[in-house]
Amino acid sequence: MPEPAKTPTPPPWAAGGVGRAPDGEAAERVPVAAPGGQPPTRGVPTGRVPGGGVGDSPIRPEAESKVNGAFDYASDLAFEGMLWGHTLRSPHPRALIRSIDTAAALALPGVAAVLTAADVPGKLHYGLIEADQPVLAPGEVNYQGEPVAVVAAETLDLARRAAELVDVAYEVLEPRCDAGEAVEAGEYFRYQPVRLGEPVTADAAVVIAREYEVGMQDQAPLGPESGVAVPTGDGGLVLHVATQWLHSDLEQIAPCLGLAPERIHLAMAGIGGAFGAREDLSVQVHMAMLALRTGRPVKMMYDRAESFLGHVHRHPARMRYEHGADQDGRLVYVKAHIVLDGGAYASTTEAVVGNAASLAVGPYKVGHVSIDAWGARTNNPPCGAMRGFGGVQTCFAYESQMDAIADALGLDPLEVRRRNALAQGDKLVNGQVVDAYDPTRAVDGQPFSPLRDLLDRFADIPVPPIPAGRDIVELPGGTGNTTHGEGVRRGVGYGVGLKNICYSEGFDDYSTARVRLELDGATGEPVAYIHTAAAEVGQGHWNLQTQIARTELGVERVVLLPNDTKAGSAGSSSASRQSYMTGGAVKAACEAVRDLWQGRDLDDGPIEATRVFRHRATKPMDPVTGQGDSHVQLALCVHRATVDVDVELGLVKVVDLTCVQDVGKALNPVALEGQIHGGSAQGLGLAVMEEIVTDGGRVRNASFTDYLIPTILDTPPMRLRIVENADPEAPYGLRGAGEPPTLSSTPAIVAAIRDATGLPLTRVPVRPEHLTVRRPS
């Protein structure tokens, strides 16, 4: 007798369309198994916690384990039989290596290997864009901290002692440390001009010409660089690494190790912050070499001083700007000369220069432009990706110029920005049309201007009043009891930031996601499994993937498979792109699974789909004019800062940071607020305290004792106004949100300090001595 036909189990979304799933189980984190040792087991959520779809703010799957200390960061990993690796670094910014003697180090009991450039099994150089950085210095060193040799030993202390016994004979050379002189000598990674109109002949009623400087900022992730390389026994490797881009690491490492990429498996280890510091290689290739040589797992972990030397930083900049405006404050022309110091090796300097050039005027209309931007090659520490990526430096300059124009004409600084604001259909200075808003939307018969929209929202957000009888903690100097209010002046200032989202200039930017839907054999309920290589660097992307799956599939249970190179590339967790790109890939894969689910029963087996998501095409900037549709998406953020300044001691207290930001669509409101808070805090740090100090190419403050970052006592209340002007090209209409507040917070704070002091303040960070210089009476 034949079996009766089965009635397909209807998908939960079938009855009422796609919508949010009810509260259910949050993502389960599946541990990754690695040959040669035990996988991490701590920090894997096993219980049921509230779930949610797009637009909700479910609890993050790793939240509890991070709060109670159970989460496995890369520095927590341990494997049976593990050795420790350590790097010997150059003490000189520039020198020739005449000889290296490793005999004394190798003779030390417990030392398993000492490797130099001669031991690199494959190609000697790697790099994110240009392969110019040596795995180990072959014959010369070009910055303080450049790796010269690596050691593996039974303990970390022993590895460090062995490294001290490696005898390197250097011939010290004079370093090239001035970026401007390097450009004049033709030592630069990229030159990018932007030309529009005829700025030489443009006539203006007011001309503002000033020079600006931005110091070298560090990403300052709390978790130092760390990882473990585990030999598989067949000549291959498994690498547990804290990184921002697994597949880029693989592409760079494999040629240096002389291995086919399929012989190397990279798996994400827990990350304690990134902000661009983990885009370049650090421990990866060194611990891999040691593991291959010894046949044992090798762990490397930097201490704080080594971390400062072992990763790239934000490019310091010197900029000369000239703005011409008419009597009403409307821009007539802009000229800019921008020099970014890229340090010794290329890293991402080429792309940073492109951003700096194309965003050099901000979100303002101007018909005549002459911009020249360089990324200099020096013997200073290498610089590369950091939150804001070229937009931070120029934003400080162009926003300072807009304030100076307002001051010269006696206009309100917000009104000057309103009069110059770009609108739908206008062009950036690189010729790209602003087209990411509803083309039918108009205000008073004029095309919609996203910037005017944001600026107008400050009208009903009052500046905080000065309270009577303030506690000293609320004053500049805080518990130092330096003042009780005498000599303290209040100031208010604004800053506008324009940031490109995703990769630009023709880069093939894509992300891959695989989604599988099956029935749980024990409960009979559908479970969605998501596999991507997207790095979770603290931004909450694990959560977002589960939210998308719940929304598109209508299921409660979502399981995240390990982020590793067994999935297709998801690109880097940078450029504010993962929500857009991997979010788009997960959404597309879920949609494909949903379509396959129609008319099928999960009792018949799992349904699976893999999708690759790409954004619309971009173009390189023209090398002569800078013109070209070089960006995918643009995001805006506006800050208003309120500060108190002790003008006698030069101390600053940021009292309030009010932020209005266009996010397109808030996919997770709580996580979004956290991104804005974090970006604003990093901008605050650059404004008044954060700077890597170098002297002749040597870093003088490689510690959290001497490199200051904002604490909770330095971070003011932040009032946020989230605006959702959907981008019709983006998944759910979202806009990348992590970087824009880093741009606008810095100039807003400095503008507020200017308002309080009357000083021009053309350099960040603003130091106490900048505020206590007495002008002639």
Beta strands, then each sheet from edge to edge (+ up, - down):
strand 1: 28-29
strand 2: 83-89
strand 3: 95-101
strand 4: 111-115
strand 5: 125-126
strand 6: 133-134
strand 7: 140-141
strand 8: 147-153
strand 9: 167-172
strand 10: 188-196
strand 11: 206-214
strand 12: 226-231
strand 13: 237-241
strand 14: 264-268
strand 15: 298-301
strand 16: 317-325
strand 17: 331-341
strand 18: 368-376
strand 19: 442-443
strand 20: 446-447
strand 21: 488-501
strand 22: 510-519
strand 23: 526-531
strand 24: 557-560
strand 25: 607-614
strand 26: 633-646
strand 27: 651-662
strand 28: 694-695
strand 29: 698-699
strand 30: 718-723
strand 31: 763-764
sheet 1: 1+ 24+ 23+ 22- 25+
sheet 2: 4+ 8- 2+ 15+ 12- 13+ 14+
sheet 3: 7+ 3- 9+
sheet 4: 5+ 6-
sheet 5: 10+ 18- 17- 16+ 11- 31-
sheet 6: 19+ 20-
sheet 7: 21+ 26- 27+ 30+
sheet 8: 28+ 29-
end
